[in-house]
Amino acid sequence: SEGCHIRIRAERSQAQLAITVENTGSVFEEDLLKKLLAKEITPRGFGIGILNVNSRLEIAFGSRYSMEFTNQNGYAAIHITVPFQEVGRER
């Protein structure tokens, strides 16, 4: 019905890469990831994707990543932080 605004931002700070994806038109439940992992709520639609992304980040980075869900200024936002390591550059 109404348009959805999506913002994607990535910032590197020292050895960390912070990625934020925000959109209007939805709201994250408080402690969403914790509730999904504890099976307090059943994943439907986006919940399955959230669990898959969390699993892949955990496999890739162990405890060195974070994933947080917030609602602020009319946007639902996911904030992901992972270690940054530069690898070879293409010529």
C-alpha atoms as a printed R data frame, in Angstrom:
   type eleno elety resid chain resno      x       y      z
1  ATOM     1    CA   SER     A     1  0.000   0.000  0.000
2  ATOM     2    CA   GLU     A     2  2.517   2.641  1.098
3  ATOM     3    CA   GLY     A     3  6.131   2.767  0.017
4  ATOM     4    CA   CYS     A     4  8.869   1.189  2.097
5  ATOM     5    CA   HIS     A     5 12.170   2.970  2.647
6  ATOM     6    CA   ILE     A     6 15.291   0.836  3.008
7  ATOM     7    CA   ARG     A     7 18.679   2.122  4.139
8  ATOM     8    CA   ILE     A     8 21.881   0.067  4.114
9  ATOM     9    CA   ARG     A     9 25.086   1.305  5.702
10 ATOM    10    CA   ALA     A    10 28.491  -0.331  6.256
11 ATOM    11    CA   GLU     A    11 31.295   1.247  8.237
12 ATOM    12    CA   ARG     A    12 34.747  -0.031  9.097
13 ATOM    13    CA   SER     A    13 36.280   0.938 12.417
14 ATOM    14    CA   GLN     A    14 39.715  -0.508 13.126
15 ATOM    15    CA   ALA     A    15 39.267  -4.291 12.916
16 ATOM    16    CA   GLN     A    16 35.441  -4.286 12.900
17 ATOM    17    CA   LEU     A    17 32.903  -3.999 10.105
18 ATOM    18    CA   ALA     A    18 29.495  -2.686 11.190
19 ATOM    19    CA   ILE     A    19 26.559  -3.285  8.831
20 ATOM    20    CA   THR     A    20 23.144  -1.735  9.416
21 ATOM    21    CA   VAL     A    21 20.006  -2.442  7.413
22 ATOM    22    CA   GLU     A    22 16.907  -0.371  8.232
23 ATOM    23    CA   ASN     A    23 13.416  -0.283  6.784
24 ATOM    24    CA   THR     A    24 10.086   1.363  7.421
25 ATOM    25    CA   GLY     A    25  6.841  -0.566  7.567
26 ATOM    26    CA   SER     A    26  7.823  -3.178 10.150
27 ATOM    27    CA   VAL     A    27  8.657  -3.446 13.829
28 ATOM    28    CA   PHE     A    28 10.942  -5.961 15.549
29 ATOM    29    CA   GLU     A    29  9.687  -7.665 18.679
30 ATOM    30    CA   GLU     A    30 11.796  -6.953 21.772
31 ATOM    31    CA   ASP     A    31 14.551  -9.568 22.278
32 ATOM    32    CA   LEU     A    32 13.611 -11.127 18.931
33 ATOM    33    CA   LEU     A    33 16.772 -13.170 18.365
34 ATOM    34    CA   LYS     A    34 16.862 -14.406 21.952
35 ATOM    35    CA   LYS     A    35 13.225 -15.537 21.702
36 ATOM    36    CA   LEU     A    36 13.790 -17.237 18.344
37 ATOM    37    CA   LEU     A    37 16.852 -19.101 19.647
38 ATOM    38    CA   ALA     A    38 15.025 -20.161 22.825
39 ATOM    39    CA   LYS     A    39 12.050 -21.283 20.686
40 ATOM    40    CA   GLU     A    40  9.782 -18.992 22.698
41 ATOM    41    CA   ILE     A    41  8.342 -17.814 19.390
42 ATOM    42    CA   THR     A    42  7.900 -19.790 16.191
43 ATOM    43    CA   PRO     A    43  9.761 -18.414 13.184
44 ATOM    44    CA   ARG     A    44  7.506 -17.480 10.294
45 ATOM    45    CA   GLY     A    45  8.668 -15.674  7.227
46 ATOM    46    CA   PHE     A    46 11.567 -13.436  8.258
47 ATOM    47    CA   GLY     A    47 12.272 -15.423 11.449
48 ATOM    48    CA   ILE     A    48 13.670 -18.357  9.509
49 ATOM    49    CA   GLY     A    49 16.015 -16.033  7.618
50 ATOM    50    CA   ILE     A    50 17.162 -14.406 10.855
51 ATOM    51    CA   LEU     A    51 18.025 -17.791 12.345
52 ATOM    52    CA   ASN     A    52 19.876 -18.814  9.162
53 ATOM    53    CA   VAL     A    53 21.924 -15.598  9.102
54 ATOM    54    CA   ASN     A    54 22.714 -15.960 12.802
55 ATOM    55    CA   SER     A    55 23.873 -19.570 12.292
56 ATOM    56    CA   ARG     A    56 26.112 -18.621  9.383
57 ATOM    57    CA   LEU     A    57 27.671 -15.734 11.305
58 ATOM    58    CA   GLU     A    58 28.281 -18.010 14.264
59 ATOM    59    CA   ILE     A    59 29.954 -20.615 12.041
60 ATOM    60    CA   ALA     A    60 32.131 -17.982 10.346
61 ATOM    61    CA   PHE     A    61 33.061 -15.839 13.359
62 ATOM    62    CA   GLY     A    62 32.273 -17.755 16.556
63 ATOM    63    CA   SER     A    63 31.742 -15.310 19.404
64 ATOM    64    CA   ARG     A    64 33.403 -12.454 17.477
65 ATOM    65    CA   TYR     A    65 30.169 -11.167 15.893
66 ATOM    66    CA   SER     A    66 27.054  -9.461 17.160
67 ATOM    67    CA   MET     A    67 23.562  -9.090 15.742
68 ATOM    68    CA   GLU     A    68 21.080  -6.691 17.319
69 ATOM    69    CA   PHE     A    69 17.549  -5.689 16.372
70 ATOM    70    CA   THR     A    70 16.140  -2.276 17.239
71 ATOM    71    CA   ASN     A    71 13.245   0.013 16.393
72 ATOM    72    CA   GLN     A    72 14.123   3.693 16.137
73 ATOM    73    CA   ASN     A    73 12.766   6.756 14.407
74 ATOM    74    CA   GLY     A    74 10.158   4.769 12.467
75 ATOM    75    CA   TYR     A    75 12.665   2.195 11.208
76 ATOM    76    CA   ALA     A    76 13.188  -1.446 12.127
77 ATOM    77    CA   ALA     A    77 16.952  -1.939 12.120
78 ATOM    78    CA   ILE     A    78 19.371  -4.834 12.271
79 ATOM    79    CA   HIS     A    79 22.948  -4.094 13.317
80 ATOM    80    CA   ILE     A    80 25.603  -6.694 12.535
81 ATOM    81    CA   THR     A    81 29.223  -6.384 13.614
82 ATOM    82    CA   VAL     A    82 31.912  -8.760 12.364
83 ATOM    83    CA   PRO     A    83 35.702  -8.788 12.441
84 ATOM    84    CA   PHE     A    84 37.263  -7.056  9.435
85 ATOM    85    CA   GLN     A    85 40.294  -8.553  7.768
86 ATOM    86    CA   GLU     A    86 41.486  -7.292  4.428
87 ATOM    87    CA   VAL     A    87 42.397 -10.005  1.963
88 ATOM    88    CA   GLY     A    88 44.223  -9.767 -1.356
89 ATOM    89    CA   ARG     A    89 43.070  -7.093 -3.798
90 ATOM    90    CA   GLU     A    90 42.271  -7.767 -7.427
91 ATOM    91    CA   ARG     A    91 44.541  -6.057 -9.938
